[in-house]
Amino acid sequence: MFDYDWNWTIFFPHWRPLLRGVWVTLELSVFSAVFGTLLGFALAALMRAIPKRWMALPLRAFAFFTNDVLRAIPILVLLYAFYYFPYTPLLGIKPLEPFLAAVLALTLSQAAFTADLVYSAVDRVNPRTILAAQSLAIDDRTIFWHFIVPDIFRQTMPALIAFWIGLVKLSSFASVIGCHDLVYVASVIGAQQYRSIEVWALAAVVYAILVVPTTILARYAENSAWMQRR
C-alpha cells in the first residue's frame, strides 16, 4: 500500500460527471428525507385515527402489519421492486426511471420508520403540559399545534436526524439500478481508468464531507435548549 503509485489526475477528464453524481446523491437524500418524513407523519396520524373498537381491529391490525413489513424489507429489495416491477403489462404505464424508483424506495422506507416513531411519541407527550394548558382555558386546537406537535418533534427529532443522515449513505444503493449517483459514476470511472483505489478513496472523502457536518449540526441541535424542553 505504501508503494502504491497514486494518480489523482485520472479525475480531471471526469470532473463534470463527478459533480453531477454528487448532486444526484444530494437530490436522492433530500427528496426521500422530506417526502418520507411528511408521509410518515401522515401515516402515523392515519394509524392514530383508527379507533380501538373491536369493529376496527382488522383495519388496525392491517395498518400496523403493513408498516412492520415495510420496515423489515431491505432498501435494496425495495429498489429492485420499484424498478423491475412489470408496470407495462399490468398497469399499462412505462417503467420508472432509475432516479424516480430510487426516490420512491427510499421515501417508503423513511415513511415506515417515521410513522412508527411518531405513533409512539404521541403516547409520551407530557400530560402535565396539556393539563396546565387546559387549566388556562386554552382551546384544543391551540393545545395540539403549540404544545403536542412541538413535543412530538422534540421526541422524534434525534432519531429522524439519524435516519436522514443514513439516507445519504443508503442512497448509494441506487447505483445498482443505474441511477447516476456518486457511487455509479465512481464505479464507471474506476472501470475505465483501472484505478479502483483512488476512485473509492475519493468517494469516501465526498461522503464524509456530506455527512460529518450534518452530524455535527445534529449533535448541536440535540443539545439545544429547545430540544431539552419537556
Secondary structure, 3 states (H helix, E strand, C coil): CCCCCCCHHHHHHHHHHHHHHHHHHHHHHHHHHHHHHHHHHHHHHHHHHCCCCHHHHHHHHHHHHHHHHHHHCCHHHHHHHHHHCCHHHHHCCCCCCHHHHHHHHHHHHHHHHHHHHHHHHHHCCCHHHHHHHHHCCCCHHHHHHHHHHHHHHHHHHHHHHHHHHHHHHHHHHHHHHCCCCHHHHHHHHHHHHCCHHHHHHHHHHHHHHHHHHHHHHHHHHHCCHHHHCC
